[in-house]
Amino acid sequence: MCHGEDAARTARETSETTFETGGVGDDLPTFDFPMAKVKDGVPAFELLRTAELAASNGEARRLIKGGGARVNDVVIPNETYNVTDADINEQGMIKVSAGKKRHALIKAV
């Protein structure tokens, strides 16, 4: 109501895409990350922190240990898991999630 009909429609479309089909909504926050680091493998907890889904590496590690963190809708198996360029989708993005409702995109640049 505060932001108008267009904002509400956009939010609904993003939530439907993200939550119902497991896709990537256009309105998800997006963060740039160096492609060179992704190719070498970057710890998943670092991406969670970069995407502001965790305030610190320790918080991100606890989230992973508790089974609440995902990369591309797949639960991160352990706190030492490395995300690589194999995790980049066809749009050049990596979707990271904390819990069921907090999602962000990592763009490898």
DORO-151553 format. One line per 8 residues: their letters; for each residue x, y, z of N, C-alpha, C. Coordinates in steps of 0.05 Angstrom, whole numbers, plus 5000, padded with zeros to 4 digits. Example, Ala and Ser with C-alpha at 12.3 -4.5 7.8 and 13.67 -1.06 7.14 Angstrom:
as) 5264 4886 5156 5246 4910 5156 5264 4934 5156 | 5257 4955 5142 5273 4979 5143 5258 5001 5157
This chain:
mchgedaa) 5016 4976 5000 5000 5000 5000 5017 5025 5000 | 5039 5025 5014 5056 5048 5017 5071 5054 4991 | 5078 5034 4976 5095 5037 4953 5080 5036 4926 | 5055 5031 4927 5039 5031 4903 5034 5004 4891 | 5016 5003 4871 5008 4979 4858 5031 4965 4843 | 5047 4981 4829 5069 4970 4813 5090 4956 4831 | 5096 4968 4854 5115 4956 4872 5104 4930 4884 | 5079 4930 4890 5066 4906 4900 5066 4884 4880
rtaretse) 5060 4891 4855 5060 4871 4833 5088 4859 4829 | 5108 4876 4829 5136 4867 4826 5144 4849 4849 | 5137 4856 4873 5144 4840 4896 5130 4813 4895 | 5105 4812 4886 5090 4787 4884 5103 4769 4863 | 5111 4781 4840 5123 4765 4818 5150 4754 4828 | 5166 4770 4842 5192 4760 4852 5188 4738 4872 | 5169 4741 4890 5165 4720 4910 5154 4694 4897 | 5137 4697 4878 5127 4673 4864 5150 4658 4850
ttfetggv) 5166 4673 4836 5189 4661 4821 5208 4649 4841 | 5215 4662 4863 5235 4653 4881 5225 4629 4898 | 5201 4631 4909 5192 4612 4928 5176 4588 4916 | 5160 4594 4896 5144 4572 4885 5158 4556 4864 | 5174 4568 4847 5187 4553 4826 5217 4549 4831 | 5228 4561 4853 5256 4557 4859 5274 4573 4840 | 5262 4592 4826 5278 4608 4807 5291 4631 4820 | 5299 4650 4802 5313 4674 4811 5296 4698 4804
gddlptfd) 5287 4712 4824 5271 4736 4819 5289 4760 4812 | 5278 4778 4796 5293 4801 4787 5299 4821 4809 | 5282 4821 4830 5286 4840 4851 5303 4831 4874 | 5315 4807 4872 5332 4798 4894 5357 4815 4895 | 5367 4820 4919 5392 4836 4921 5415 4821 4907 | 5431 4836 4893 5453 4824 4877 5479 4837 4886 | 5499 4819 4890 5526 4828 4899 5547 4818 4879 | 5565 4835 4872 5587 4827 4854 5609 4813 4870
fpmakvkd) 5621 4793 4857 5643 4778 4870 5663 4772 4848 | 5689 4773 4853 5709 4768 4833 5708 4740 4821 | 5706 4738 4795 5705 4712 4782 5730 4695 4788 | 5753 4708 4790 5778 4693 4795 5776 4678 4822 | 5764 4690 4842 5761 4676 4868 5742 4653 4865 | 5720 4657 4850 5701 4635 4846 5713 4612 4831 | 5729 4617 4811 5742 4596 4796 5760 4579 4814 | 5774 4592 4833 5792 4578 4851 5776 4564 4873
gvpafell) 5752 4572 4877 5735 4560 4899 5735 4579 4923 | 5711 4588 4930 5708 4606 4953 5691 4593 4974 | 5698 4595 4999 5681 4582 5020 5653 4593 5019 | 5634 4576 5022 5605 4584 5021 5599 4604 5043 | 5612 4601 5066 5606 4620 5088 5615 4649 5080 | 5635 4651 5063 5644 4678 5054 5623 4690 5036 | 5611 4674 5019 5589 4684 5001 5565 4693 5017 | 5558 4678 5038 5535 4685 5055 5540 4712 5068
rtaelaas) 5565 4717 5077 5572 4742 5090 5572 4765 5069 | 5583 4759 5045 5584 4779 5024 5556 4788 5016 | 5537 4768 5016 5510 4774 5008 5493 4785 5031 | 5507 4791 5053 5494 4803 5077 5472 4785 5088 | 5475 4759 5085 5456 4740 5097 5466 4731 5124 | 5491 4738 5130 5502 4733 5156 5521 4756 5163 | 5521 4764 5188 5536 4787 5197 5566 4781 5198 | 5573 4756 5202 5601 4749 5204 5606 4721 5193
ngearrli) 5631 4714 5190 5637 4687 5180 5628 4666 5200 | 5631 4672 5226 5622 4654 5247 5592 4649 5246 | 5577 4670 5242 5548 4667 5240 5540 4651 5215 | 5555 4655 5193 5550 4640 5169 5556 4610 5173 | 5578 4605 5187 5585 4577 5193 5564 4563 5210 | 5554 4577 5230 5532 4566 5247 5507 4560 5230 | 5501 4579 5212 5478 4575 5195 5481 4550 5178 | 5505 4546 5167 5511 4522 5151 5509 4497 5168
kgggarvn) 5521 4497 5192 5520 4474 5210 5491 4467 5217 | 5474 4486 5220 5446 4481 5227 5429 4473 5203 | 5441 4472 5179 5426 4464 5155 5408 4485 5143 | 5413 4510 5151 5396 4532 5141 5407 4548 5118 | 5429 4539 5106 5441 4554 5084 5441 4537 5059 | 5436 4551 5036 5434 4537 5011 5449 4552 4989 | 5459 4538 4970 5470 4549 4945 5454 4537 4922 | 5441 4555 4907 5424 4546 4885 5403 4525 4894
dvvipnet) 5391 4531 4917 5370 4515 4929 5378 4487 4938 | 5405 4483 4941 5415 4457 4951 5429 4463 4978 | 5422 4448 4998 5433 4452 5025 5463 4450 5024 | 5477 4469 5036 5506 4467 5037 5513 4445 5057 | 5529 4425 5048 5533 4401 5064 5550 4405 5089 | 5569 4423 5088 5586 4427 5112 5598 4455 5110 | 5610 4464 5133 5620 4491 5134 5646 4496 5118 | 5658 4474 5108 5682 4478 5091 5676 4475 5061
ynvtdadi) 5651 4474 5054 5643 4471 5026 5652 4496 5010 | 5664 4491 4987 5673 4512 4969 5654 4515 4946 | 5647 4539 4939 5631 4545 4916 5650 4551 4893 | 5645 4539 4869 5663 4543 4847 5647 4553 4823 | 5661 4556 4800 5647 4566 4776 5627 4545 4766 | 5628 4521 4775 5608 4501 4767 5581 4508 4779 | 5580 4524 4800 5555 4532 4813 5542 4556 4800 | 5555 4568 4780 5544 4592 4766 5523 4583 4746
neqgmikv) 5499 4595 4747 5478 4588 4729 5481 4601 4702 | 5463 4596 4684 5465 4606 4656 5463 4637 4655 | 5453 4650 4676 5452 4679 4677 5478 4691 4689 | 5497 4674 4697 5521 4683 4709 5519 4690 4739 | 5499 4677 4752 5493 4683 4780 5495 4657 4797 | 5499 4662 4822 5497 4641 4843 5476 4650 4863 | 5456 4634 4867 5435 4641 4887 5443 4630 4914 | 5445 4647 4934 5450 4638 4961 5426 4645 4979
sagkkrha) 5421 4627 4998 5397 4630 5015 5404 4624 5044 | 5391 4639 5061 5393 4635 5090 5364 4631 5100 | 5358 4607 5108 5331 4601 5116 5313 4599 5091 | 5287 4601 5096 5268 4598 5074 5261 4624 5060 | 5266 4647 5073 5256 4672 5062 5278 4693 5055 | 5302 4687 5060 5323 4707 5054 5341 4696 5032 | 5341 4710 5010 5356 4701 4986 5372 4725 4975 | 5393 4719 4961 5409 4739 4947 5423 4726 4924
likav) 5433 4742 4906 5447 4732 4883 5476 4742 4884 | 5494 4725 4877 5522 4732 4874 5528 4732 4844 | 5538 4755 4834 5545 4757 4806 5575 4756 4803 | 5584 4736 4789 5613 4732 4785 5622 4752 4763 | 5639 4771 4771 5648 4791 4751 5678 4789 4747
